[in-house]
Amino acid sequence: MKILDRYILTSYLKTFFTVFIILMFIFVLQTIWLYIGELAGKDLDAEVIFKFLLYFSPKLVPLVLPLTILLTSIMTFGNFAENYEFAAMKSSGISLQRAMRGLTVFILFVSLTAFFFANNVIPAAEYKSINLRKNIAKLKPAMAITEGVFNEVGNINIKVEDKSGDNGQYLTDVIIHQKTDRTGNFTVMKANKGELVGSTNSDVLSLILKDGNYYDEIQPTDYRKKPNKPFAKSYFREYTINMDLSNFNNVDLEDENYSNTQGMLKISELNESIDSFSTEYNKKVKDFSSYMYKRSGVTSMDINLNPSDSVQEIKNSILEKYDTYQAQQIVNLALGSVNGAISHIILKKSEFKKSAKQLNKFEIALHEKYALAVACIVLFFVGAPLGAIIRKGGMGLPMVVAILLFLTYHFIGIFAKNSAEDGSISPFWATWLSTIIMLPLGIFLTYRATTDQGLFVFDNLINPVRKVLKKAGLIRKKTK
């Protein structure tokens, strides 16, 4: 390795590791802030908390690494340009491409490492972290209750507006759906306040509800009374629900039985899952289409219909074969059948939408592993020439520029992936969109930097306008 390559690489690596450690520390602090309410006051030892943070840290690398490469490139090449080191290189016949050659090899190595990390380390860390968090939640049931959404705890589904207290045991605005052997939620309880009473040494957790109402839907024997939805309502000052937590407190924090998220899978496993989900999804859609076609009764109709006839003409031709009473009964049955079919279609549509969303998530997770490696290369060719152009090193302007570029890159990716989950755009384009947008910018900046041009040449924009104004006589020509 030549002295120049060694000098550039050493300067880059010093800044790279410093920036990476600082950014990782900041994002780990953010993780602690997000989960401090779940970890503090839970009687967890330091080893469990350390494992929790250790397992969550690898998931931060897809955020930290691209930002580190972008910021380090701007800072390093900005320092070279600010201290006229690039001018000295160019005067010696060394171009920007030649100066970047050694770092390009390093960035390729980093991108390959990032790919390996995303395919092996992050899935393993995701597997460990989710299982550890689930086990902690079982150890402390209050931790399993998230504000604002329904949570399954024991034999109830519970939703609370707010939690308070040292262990989150005091609940506000409680809604409970109690599970029964019957299909559906027939028993609902609402209370202004609630309190969780129990300990890790007990197999019973008591939920004490205060100042609320108890609703129990009555199932009438006469089906004609079902649309009225009769129910029994009672008021209580205090009501206690005891939940058996024998399986909760007997918790092994090393247990790892939870393994059904896309973040835990490698590329080979994702490909297998996507293929399996796609086959199953297409089969369900085809079976449902066939079922609805047969349910319509078209296959059993022995009537010659003219395709040019209107619906009203077809209906009249069928009903003419029956008297008025029978025709009325047929119409009522047909309307009931159509309404039932519509309800069934709406239900299946929601089910298919969930399946498609899950499939899209798996495809996004697959492409993200490749996109991370490519993003490292693209952001290097954005940051390095940009630093050479702005000719400013340090943590001031380079930090601002890097953050603005990275936020643009990051938010485009987030919005695109959210759109891809509901099927608005392809998961492939959603994952690669931010990188594809940054690629022309990297090419443009590299060209401008290697040809010793500024970021923008305003004369190219102003001169055509000036010529037009001169022809119009609005600007006088200069006289010698």
C-alpha positions in Angstrom: 0.0 0.0 0.0 1.4 3.4 -1.0 1.9 6.1 1.6 -0.9 8.3 0.2 -3.4 5.4 0.3 -2.3 4.6 3.8 -2.7 8.2 4.9 -6.2 8.7 3.4 -7.4 5.3 4.8 -6.0 6.1 8.3 -7.6 9.5 8.3 -10.9 8.0 7.2 -10.8 5.1 9.7 -10.1 7.4 12.7 -13.2 9.5 11.8 -15.3 6.4 10.9 -14.9 4.5 14.2 -15.3 7.7 16.2 -18.5 8.7 14.4 -19.9 5.1 14.5 -19.3 4.8 18.3 -20.9 8.2 19.0 -23.9 7.5 16.8 -24.4 4.0 18.2 -24.2 5.4 21.7 -26.9 8.0 20.9 -29.2 5.4 19.4 -28.6 3.0 22.3 -29.6 5.8 24.7 -32.8 6.2 22.6 -33.5 2.5 23.0 -33.0 2.8 26.8 -35.4 5.8 26.8 -38.0 3.9 24.8 -37.9 0.8 27.0 -37.0 2.4 30.4 -40.6 2.0 31.6 -40.5 -1.7 30.9 -37.1 -2.3 32.5 -37.1 -0.1 35.5 -38.5 -1.4 38.8 -39.0 -5.0 37.4 -36.5 -6.6 39.8 -34.3 -7.5 36.8 -30.6 -8.0 37.4 -27.9 -6.1 35.5 -27.1 -9.2 33.4 -30.7 -9.3 31.9 -30.7 -5.6 31.2 -27.3 -5.9 29.5 -28.6 -8.8 27.4 -31.7 -6.7 26.5 -29.5 -3.8 25.2 -27.0 -6.2 23.6 -29.7 -8.0 21.6 -31.3 -4.7 20.5 -28.1 -3.0 19.4 -27.6 -5.0 16.1 -31.0 -3.7 14.8 -29.6 -0.2 15.0 -26.8 -0.9 12.5 -28.9 -0.4 9.4 -29.6 3.1 10.7 -26.1 3.9 12.1 -23.9 2.5 9.4 -25.2 4.4 6.4 -25.2 7.7 8.4 -21.7 7.0 9.6 -20.4 6.4 6.1 -22.1 9.5 4.8 -20.9 11.8 7.6 -17.4 10.4 7.7 -17.0 10.8 3.9 -18.1 14.5 4.1 -15.9 15.2 7.1 -12.8 13.5 5.8 -12.8 14.8 2.3 -14.0 18.2 3.6 -10.9 18.3 5.8 -8.6 17.4 2.8 -10.1 20.2 0.7 -10.2 22.7 3.5 -6.5 22.1 4.3 -5.6 22.3 0.6 -4.4 18.7 0.6 -6.5 17.9 -2.5 -4.8 20.9 -4.2 -1.4 19.4 -3.4 -2.5 16.0 -4.7 -3.9 17.5 -7.9 -0.7 19.5 -8.5 1.2 16.2 -8.2 -1.1 14.7 -10.9 -3.2 12.7 -8.5 -7.0 12.9 -9.3 -9.9 12.6 -7.0 -10.7 9.1 -8.4 -7.1 8.0 -7.6 -7.4 9.4 -4.0 -10.7 7.6 -3.5 -9.4 4.2 -4.8 -8.2 2.8 -1.5 -11.3 4.0 0.3 -13.5 2.4 -2.4 -12.0 -1.0 -1.6 -12.6 -0.4 2.1 -16.2 0.6 1.4 -16.8 -2.5 -0.7 -15.5 -4.6 2.2 -17.8 -2.7 4.6 -20.8 -3.3 2.3 -20.0 -7.0 2.1 -19.7 -7.1 5.9 -23.0 -5.2 6.3 -24.7 -7.8 4.0 -23.3 -10.7 6.1 -24.3 -8.8 9.3 -27.9 -8.2 8.0 -28.3 -11.8 6.9 -26.8 -13.5 10.0 -26.3 -11.3 13.1 -29.4 -9.1 12.9 -31.9 -12.1 12.6 -30.2 -13.9 15.5 -30.3 -10.7 17.6 -34.0 -10.1 16.7 -34.8 -13.7 17.7 -33.0 -13.3 21.0 -34.4 -9.8 21.8 -38.1 -10.6 21.0 -38.0 -13.8 23.1 -36.3 -12.1 26.0 -38.9 -9.3 25.9 -41.7 -11.8 25.7 -40.3 -13.6 28.7 -39.9 -10.4 30.7 -43.5 -9.6 29.9 -44.6 -12.9 31.2 -42.6 -12.4 34.3 -44.2 -9.0 34.9 -47.8 -9.1 33.5 -48.2 -5.3 33.8 -45.4 -5.0 31.2 -47.6 -6.9 28.8 -50.3 -4.2 28.9 -49.6 -1.5 26.3 -51.6 1.7 26.6 -54.3 2.4 23.9 -54.5 -1.1 22.4 -56.1 -4.4 23.4 -53.7 -6.9 25.1 -54.2 -10.5 25.9 -53.5 -11.3 29.5 -54.7 -14.6 31.0 -58.3 -15.2 30.0 -59.1 -11.6 29.1 -58.5 -9.0 26.5 -57.8 -5.7 28.2 -57.4 -2.1 26.9 -56.3 0.8 29.2 -56.0 4.5 28.4 -53.2 5.1 30.9 -50.9 3.3 33.3 -49.3 4.8 36.4 -47.5 3.7 39.5 -44.0 2.3 40.0 -44.8 -1.0 38.3 -47.7 0.3 36.0 -50.2 -1.3 38.3 -52.7 1.5 38.4 -55.0 1.6 35.3 -57.3 4.3 33.9 -60.3 3.9 31.6 -60.3 0.1 31.5 -62.2 -2.0 28.8 -62.2 -5.8 29.1 -63.5 -8.4 26.8 -63.8 -11.7 28.7 -63.1 -14.9 26.9 -65.7 -17.7 26.9 -66.2 -21.0 25.2 -68.7 -19.3 22.9 -67.5 -17.7 19.7 -67.4 -13.9 19.9 -67.1 -11.3 22.7 -70.4 -11.5 24.7 -69.1 -10.1 28.0 -67.7 -6.6 28.3 -66.7 -4.7 31.3 -65.9 -1.0 31.5 -64.4 0.7 34.6 -63.0 4.2 35.3 -60.1 2.8 37.3 -58.3 -0.5 37.9 -55.4 -2.0 39.9 -53.2 -5.0 39.4 -52.5 -6.8 42.6 -50.1 -9.7 42.9 -46.5 -10.7 43.1 -44.0 -12.9 41.3 -44.3 -15.5 44.1 -48.0 -15.9 43.5 -49.8 -17.8 40.7 -52.8 -15.5 40.8 -53.0 -12.0 39.6 -56.0 -10.0 40.8 -57.4 -7.2 38.7 -59.5 -4.9 40.9 -61.9 -2.8 38.8 -63.6 0.2 40.4 -66.6 2.3 39.4 -67.7 0.5 36.3 -70.4 -1.4 34.4 -70.8 -5.0 33.4 -72.5 -5.9 30.0 -73.5 -9.4 29.1 -75.0 -10.0 25.7 -78.0 -12.4 25.9 -78.4 -15.0 23.1 -82.1 -15.4 22.5 -83.5 -18.7 21.5 -85.8 -17.0 18.9 -83.5 -16.1 16.0 -86.0 -13.2 15.1 -85.0 -11.4 18.3 -81.2 -11.6 17.5 -81.2 -8.3 15.5 -82.4 -6.5 18.7 -79.2 -7.6 20.5 -80.6 -7.8 24.0 -78.1 -7.5 26.9 -78.0 -7.3 30.6 -76.3 -4.4 32.3 -75.2 -4.0 35.9 -73.2 -1.4 37.8 -70.4 -2.2 40.3 -68.4 -0.2 42.7 -65.7 -2.8 42.9 -65.2 -6.0 40.9 -62.3 -8.4 41.1 -61.0 -10.7 38.4 -58.5 -13.4 39.3 -56.3 -14.6 36.6 -54.3 -17.8 36.7 -50.7 -17.0 36.0 -49.1 -20.3 36.8 -47.6 -20.3 33.3 -46.5 -16.6 33.7 -44.4 -16.7 36.8 -42.8 -20.0 35.9 -40.6 -18.2 33.3 -37.3 -19.1 31.9 -35.7 -16.0 30.5 -33.5 -18.2 28.3 -36.6 -19.7 26.7 -36.7 -19.2 22.9 -40.0 -20.4 21.5 -41.1 -17.3 19.7 -39.9 -17.4 16.0 -42.6 -16.1 13.7 -41.4 -12.7 12.5 -39.7 -11.8 9.3 -36.9 -10.0 11.1 -35.6 -13.3 12.5 -35.1 -15.0 9.1 -32.1 -15.3 6.8 -32.4 -14.9 3.0 -32.8 -18.6 2.4 -35.5 -18.8 5.0 -37.2 -15.7 3.7 -37.3 -17.0 0.2 -38.8 -20.3 1.4 -41.4 -18.4 3.5 -42.3 -16.1 0.6 -42.7 -19.0 -1.8 -44.9 -20.8 0.8 -47.0 -17.8 1.6 -47.5 -16.9 -2.1 -48.6 -20.5 -3.0 -51.0 -20.6 0.0 -52.3 -17.1 -0.8 -53.0 -17.8 -4.4 -54.6 -21.1 -3.5 -56.9 -19.4 -1.0 -57.9 -16.8 -3.6 -58.6 -19.4 -6.2 -60.6 -21.6 -3.8 -62.7 -18.7 -2.6 -63.4 -17.6 -6.2 -64.5 -21.1 -7.1 -66.6 -21.3 -3.9 -68.4 -18.0 -4.6 -69.1 -19.1 -8.1 -70.7 -22.3 -7.0 -72.5 -20.6 -4.2 -74.2 -18.3 -6.7 -76.0 -21.3 -8.1 -75.2 -20.5 -11.7 -73.8 -24.0 -12.3 -77.2 -25.6 -11.3 -79.4 -23.2 -13.4 -81.0 -24.9 -16.4 -82.2 -21.8 -18.1 -81.1 -20.5 -21.5 -80.2 -16.8 -21.0 -79.5 -14.3 -23.7 -76.3 -12.4 -22.8 -77.8 -9.3 -24.3 -80.8 -9.3 -21.9 -80.8 -6.9 -19.0 -80.9 -8.0 -15.3 -84.5 -6.9 -15.1 -85.5 -9.0 -18.2 -83.7 -12.1 -16.8 -85.4 -11.7 -13.4 -88.8 -11.3 -15.1 -88.3 -14.3 -17.3 -87.5 -16.4 -14.2 -90.3 -15.1 -11.9 -93.0 -15.5 -14.6 -92.8 -19.3 -14.0 -94.1 -18.8 -10.4 -97.2 -17.3 -8.8 -97.0 -14.0 -6.9 -96.4 -15.5 -3.4 -93.7 -17.9 -4.6 -92.0 -15.2 -6.6 -91.9 -13.0 -3.5 -90.4 -15.8 -1.5 -87.8 -16.4 -4.2 -86.9 -12.6 -4.3 -86.5 -12.6 -0.5 -84.3 -15.7 -0.5 -82.2 -14.2 -3.3 -81.8 -10.9 -1.4 -80.7 -12.8 1.7 -78.3 -14.9 -0.3 -76.8 -11.8 -2.0 -76.4 -10.0 1.3 -74.8 -13.0 2.9 -72.4 -13.3 -0.1 -71.5 -9.6 0.2 -70.8 -10.0 3.9 -68.7 -13.1 3.2 -66.8 -11.3 0.5 -66.1 -8.3 2.8 -64.8 -10.6 5.5 -62.6 -12.5 3.1 -61.3 -9.3 1.6 -60.1 -8.2 5.0 -58.5 -11.6 5.5 -56.8 -11.6 2.1 -55.5 -8.0 2.8 -53.9 -9.2 6.1 -52.3 -12.1 4.3 -51.0 -9.9 1.5 -49.6 -7.4 4.0 -47.7 -10.2 5.8 -46.3 -11.4 2.5 -45.2 -7.9 1.6 -43.4 -7.6 4.9 -41.4 -10.7 4.2 -40.5 -9.4 0.7 -39.4 -6.0 2.2 -37.3 -7.8 4.8 -35.6 -9.8 2.0 -34.7 -6.8 -0.1 -33.6 -4.8 2.9 -30.6 -7.1 3.3 -29.4 -6.3 -0.2 -30.3 -2.6 0.0 -28.2 -2.0 3.1 -25.0 -3.2 1.3 -25.7 -1.1 -1.8 -26.6 1.9 0.3 -23.2 1.9 1.9 -21.5 2.2 -1.5 -24.0 4.9 -2.8 -23.8 7.1 0.2 -20.0 7.0 0.1 -20.1 8.3 -3.4 -22.5 11.0 -2.3 -20.5 12.1 0.8 -16.9 11.9 -0.5 -17.3 14.3 -3.5 -19.7 16.5 -1.5 -17.0 17.0 1.1 -14.5 17.8 -1.6 -16.9 20.4 -3.1 -18.1 22.2 0.1 -14.4 22.2 1.4 -15.4 22.2 5.0 -14.4 19.7 7.6 -15.2 19.2 11.3 -18.6 18.6 12.9 -20.4 21.8 11.9 -21.6 22.2 8.3 -20.8 18.5 7.4 -23.0 17.3 10.2 -25.9 19.5 9.1 -25.5 18.4 5.4 -25.1 14.7 6.3 -28.2 14.7 8.6 -30.4 16.5 6.0 -29.3 14.0 3.3 -29.7 11.0 5.6 -33.1 12.1 6.8 -34.3 12.5 3.2 -32.9 9.1 2.4 -34.4 7.5 5.6 -37.9 9.1 5.4 -38.3 8.2 1.7 -37.6 4.6 2.7 -40.0 4.7 5.6 -42.9 6.2 3.6 -42.3 3.8 0.7 -42.2 0.7 2.9 -45.4 1.8 4.7 -47.1 2.1 1.3 -45.7 -1.3 0.2 -47.2 -3.0 3.2 -50.8 -2.2 2.1 -49.9 -3.0 -1.6 -49.8 0.6 -2.9 -46.4 0.0 -4.5 -44.2 -3.0 -5.0 -42.1 -4.1 -2.1 -39.1 -4.2 -4.4 -39.4 -0.6 -5.4 -40.3 0.5 -1.9 -37.1 -1.0 -0.5 -34.8 0.3 -3.2 -36.5 3.7 -3.9 -34.3 5.8 -1.5 -31.1 4.2 -2.8 -32.2 4.7 -6.4 -32.9 8.3 -5.7 -29.5 8.8 -4.1 -27.6 7.0 -6.9 -28.0 9.9 -9.5 -27.0 12.4 -6.8 -23.8 10.4 -6.2 -23.0 10.3 -9.9 -23.7 14.0 -10.3 -21.6 15.0 -7.3 -18.7 12.7 -8.3 -18.7 14.3 -11.8 -18.8 17.8 -10.4 -16.0 17.1 -7.9 -13.7 15.3 -10.5 -14.1 18.1 -13.0 -13.3 20.8 -10.4 -16.7 22.4 -10.6 -18.8 23.8 -7.8 -22.0 22.3 -6.5 -24.1 24.5 -8.8 -23.1 26.8 -11.7 -25.6 29.6 -11.5 -24.2 31.3 -14.7 -25.7 28.4 -16.7 -29.1 29.4 -15.3 -28.7 33.1 -15.4 -27.1 33.6 -18.8 -30.1 32.4 -20.9 -32.4 34.7 -19.0 -30.0 37.6 -19.4 -29.8 37.1 -23.2 -33.6 37.1 -23.5 -33.8 40.3 -21.4 -31.1 42.0 -23.6 -33.0 41.1 -26.8 -36.2 42.6 -25.3 -34.3 45.8 -24.5 -34.8 45.5 -20.8 -31.1 45.3 -20.1 -28.6 47.7 -21.8 -25.5 46.3 -23.4 -22.3 47.4 -21.8 -20.3 49.9 -23.9 -16.5 50.0 -24.0 
